[in-house]
Amino acid sequence: MIMDSRQKILEELYRSVCACRACDLHTWRQQCVLPEGDLHAHVMMIAQAPGREENQSGRMFTGPSGKIFDRLLEGAGVKRQDLYLTNLIKCMLPKARRPSRSQWDACTPWLEQEIKILQPRIVVPLGFQALKFILIREKLPRPPKKEYRYLFGKYLPGKDFMIYPLRHPTALLFDPGKEEIMSRNYAELKKIVYPAQQPRERDH
Ligand code: SF4
C-alpha cells in the first residue's frame, strides 16, 4: 500500500497520541481511539472525547451515541468515510465529565496539529466543548454557555475555515425531543460534504 506524505505525518502524530501521558486521563485509556475517515476530506468533524464503549473498542462512535450518529448521518445521506472524524480530548473522560483546565491545555495541542496538517475547509464541532475550542481558536465571540444552542445549525465564518456547529449526538440520549431539529441540522451536511452534487443556483 502506498502511503502519501499526509498519511505518514498523521500516523506519526497518532503514535505520539497513543503514547501520550501528558495528563491524568491516560490512566483510563484501554484502547487508543484514533481519528477515522478520509485523511483528505475537506470537512473535519470534532466530537468531545471517547466514551466507555469507544475506549473499549478503539473506534469512534461505537456506543449508544454512535448509533444515533450513524442514524443522523444516514438521514442526511452522508457516509462516515467521507468525513475526517476526530476528538477534542483523545482519552476517555470518566463519567463524561467536562475536561478540566489542565486536561484541556494538555490535550488540545494534538487537535491543533491535526487542523494544521489537514487544513479543512469546513469544521463541524459537535457539542459545547468542541465548539468552545473552535470559537477560541478562530477568535470569535463566545456567548454565555446557555446561548451556545443558538449557534448549532448556523454557519460561522472563521479566519481559517467555515464553521458549522452541530449538537453532539449524545444530546438525543438525554432529550429525544431534539430529534426533529437535529435531523434538520444534520441534513445540511449533505450540501457541505458533497457540494458538487448540489443543484446550481441557475438550475432553479
Ligand atoms: Fe495525552 Fe490527551 Fe490522553 Fe491527556 S487526554 S493523556 S493529553 S492524549
Residues whose N, C-alpha, C, O or C-beta is under 5 A from the ligand:
A	BS01	SF4	V17 C20 R21 A22 C23 L25 H26 K90 C91 Q103 A106 C107
